[in-house]
Amino acid sequence: MLAFLKKWNFLFVFFLARSRTVGELLAPTSPFDKKCGRENWTVAFAPDGSYFAWSQGHRIVKLVPWSQCLNNFLLHGTKNVANSISTRLPRQNSDSGQKNKPCEHIIDCGDIVWSLAFGSSVPEKQSRCVNIEWHRFKFGQDQLLLATGLNNGRIKIWDVYTGKLLLNLMDHTEVVRDLTFAPDGSLILVSASRDKTLRVWDLKDDGNMMKVLRGHQNWVYGCAFSPDSSILCSVGASKAVFLWDMDKYSMIRKLEGHHNDVVACEFSPDGALLATASYDTRVYVWDPHIGVILMEFGHLFPPPTPIFAGGANDRWVRSVSFSHDGLHIASLADDKMVRFWRIDEEYPVQVAPLNNGLCCTFSTDGSVLAAGTQDGSVYFWATPRQVSSLQHLCRMAIRRVMPTSQVKNLPIPSKVVEFLCYQI
């Protein structure tokens, strides 16, 4: 019976539409004694789409202008060796009023890199720190930072345009597993660590640690801000999903429903939905405002019962990412497959093969999905594309400013309320 189910799963995936490969960045070949430590645990796109960053393993992070990367794919085919000699372009003087021209950088972080995050400053956003009279760094309007979380618990902050180290944050006692910047441009950074804590840093206050969020009883695997920066989601080596109020730095609620460790989370672009990935072979899509599961995307048929959901199966979901159109979700699992889902359909709309995948994320415009692997390489696929309906665009516009409780109080037909709440 088990053999039949595995064969059914294989045939089902085989007949799905395949995503088109855009390109790949292959990590440099390592000697035999350095085969371990090459894992690419995280990949990231800059908020403005100017840069792409990933960890090649062995302390090295590579920053590549995304437009240059795409041009190389078009000119030389899909393959691009990541240790090729880069053309160094000088940074233009910011006083000239011209935008900095992106150039490639190779950064040695000094230890194994587990997490990456881009942060962009917005001058009109006030810092949340108390003492704002003096700072070592004056962040301008074009400031773009890269935060790297390391194996030794340190967080290093780099200037993306120059590749120079700006700050070295030291407070975690274990691996920094994930990093996320507040989307509002305040340069508030949150780190998730194996020391069971989340820490909140204010980079406009020279990296001052503002708050420690405690509640996880085990390792914290991931964290993500809501689009308006008011809510933080964190997940870890437990079955619960934690939601935090980032104005009061207090826990809002726990979302319970997974049957194994929850390893990744991400909000939809309008903040109305939250996707979480777990080792229980499932991706859940929640309404974070009321704590209800709206959709379930299973990676094993039939889904395992709770008692077997933590078993040594080959469908552990490693990563999940929300597309910027608010309609598609990508998931990466141990069954050597990347899946693209629509939030209103039960089965994947496209799949792509990938061996030993660890992480995935959509590009800024949502047209490309990048996925990192255990050997330090990155693979790119074209994502499912379609024109969003006017109804969906209106729904996203409303949900950006209205939580579920307010939507349900609107004097409109019940079917419209259900649509706005993603219940149909």
Secondary structure, DSSP 8 states (H G I E B T S, - for coil): -HHHHHHHHHHHHHTS-B--EEEEEE-----GGG-TT-----EEE-TTSSEEEEEEETTEEEEEEHHHHHHHHHHH-SEEETTS---------GGGT-------EEEE-SS-EEEEEEEE--TTS--S-S--S--S----TT-EEEEEEETTSEEEEEETTT--EEEEEE--SS-EEEEEE-TTSS-EEEEEETTSEEEEEEGGGTTEEEEEEE--SS-EEEEEE-TTSSEEEEEESSSEEEEEETTTTEEEEEEE--SS-EEEEEE-TTSS-EEEEETTSEEEEEETTTTEEEEEEESSSS---TTTTTSS-S--EEEEEE-TTSSEEEEEETTTEEEEEETT-SS-SEEEE-SSEEEEEE-TTSSEEEEEETTS-EEEEE-------HHHHHHHHHHTT--HHHHHTSSS-HHHHHHHTT--
